Amino acid sequence: MKKYIIDRFEDIYAVCEKEDKSFIHIPKSKLPEHVKEGDCIIENKDGTFSVDVNERLERENRIREKMNHLFE
């Protein structure tokens, strides 16, 4: 199972960061509806993609904690 973070959208592609910090272009048509920048997506064994909601929430919490420490 491969995980990616959606960095941005360019034309018909989602530019996604791989776990090794490199980038891959995935056609938006292959992704679930309503994905947005910052979402964590999982490539399933059958080639489909799903959103990992728990991973997104954990990332948002880590970022929020870092921001709080910066501005304390």
RODO-2510 file (C-alpha; in nm, 4 decimals, decimal comma):
residues 72
     n   res          X          Y          Z
     1     m     0,0000     0,0000     0,0000
     2     k     0,1449     0,3327    -0,1099
     3     k     0,0647     0,6653     0,0548
     4     y     0,0839     1,0108    -0,1000
     5     i     0,0138     1,3649     0,0168
     6     i    -0,1591     1,5938    -0,2334
     7     d     0,0696     1,8957    -0,2674
     8     r    -0,1183     2,0863    -0,5379
     9     f    -0,3275     2,0557    -0,8508
    10     e    -0,1943     2,1375    -1,1983
    11     d    -0,4348     2,1100    -1,4910
    12     i    -0,5626     1,7522    -1,4951
    13     y    -0,3101     1,6232    -1,2392
    14     a    -0,2674     1,6136    -0,8653
    15     v     0,0984     1,6628    -0,7786
    16     c     0,1576     1,4287    -0,4862
    17     e     0,4496     1,3834    -0,2508
    18     k     0,5607     1,0249    -0,2066
    19     e     0,6922     0,8854     0,1223
    20     d     1,0508     0,9254    -0,0045
    21     k     0,9824     1,3013    -0,0560
    22     s     0,9836     1,2749    -0,4374
    23     f     0,6789     1,3779    -0,6403
    24     i     0,4388     1,1970    -0,8710
    25     h     0,1619     1,3262    -1,0997
    26     i    -0,1676     1,1401    -1,0626
    27     p    -0,4607     1,2153    -1,2948
    28     k    -0,7397     1,3843    -1,0985
    29     s    -0,9860     1,1500    -1,2681
    30     k    -0,8359     0,8578    -1,0717
    31     l    -0,8853     1,0254    -0,7335
    32     p    -1,1954     1,0287    -0,5142
    33     e    -1,4232     1,3296    -0,5479
    34     h    -1,3671     1,6241    -0,3150
    35     v    -0,9986     1,5579    -0,2429
    36     k    -0,8033     1,8700    -0,1579
    37     e    -0,4488     1,9852    -0,1086
    38     g    -0,2981     1,8321     0,2018
    39     d    -0,5092     1,5165     0,1890
    40     c    -0,3339     1,1852     0,2371
    41     i    -0,4355     0,9324    -0,0245
    42     i    -0,3700     0,5608    -0,0356
    43     e    -0,3187     0,3606    -0,3526
    44     n    -0,5039     0,0356    -0,3047
    45     k    -0,3894    -0,2981    -0,4461
    46     d    -0,6457    -0,2717    -0,7270
    47     g    -0,5039     0,0638    -0,8422
    48     t    -0,7837     0,2753    -0,6962
    49     f    -0,7250     0,5561    -0,4481
    50     s    -0,8916     0,6389    -0,1173
    51     v    -0,8479     0,9210     0,1340
    52     d    -0,6799     0,8394     0,4665
    53     v    -0,8811     1,0703     0,6928
    54     n    -0,6958     0,9671     1,0097
    55     e    -0,3567     1,0507     0,8591
    56     r    -0,4834     1,3916     0,7460
    57     l    -0,6132     1,4709     1,0955
    58     e    -0,2861     1,3609     1,2553
    59     r    -0,0864     1,5798     1,0139
    60     e    -0,3125     1,8793     1,0838
    61     n    -0,2654     1,8315     1,4593
    62     r     0,1148     1,8086     1,4266
    63     i     0,1226     2,1261     1,2183
    64     r    -0,1082     2,3074     1,4617
    65     e     0,1155     2,2078     1,7558
    66     k     0,4249     2,3337     1,5745
    67     m     0,2533     2,6639     1,4953
    68     n     0,1455     2,7023     1,8580
    69     h     0,5031     2,6502     1,9761
    70     l     0,6307     2,9083     1,7283
    71     f     0,3906     3,1789     1,8425
    72     e     0,3912     3,1191     2,2177
***
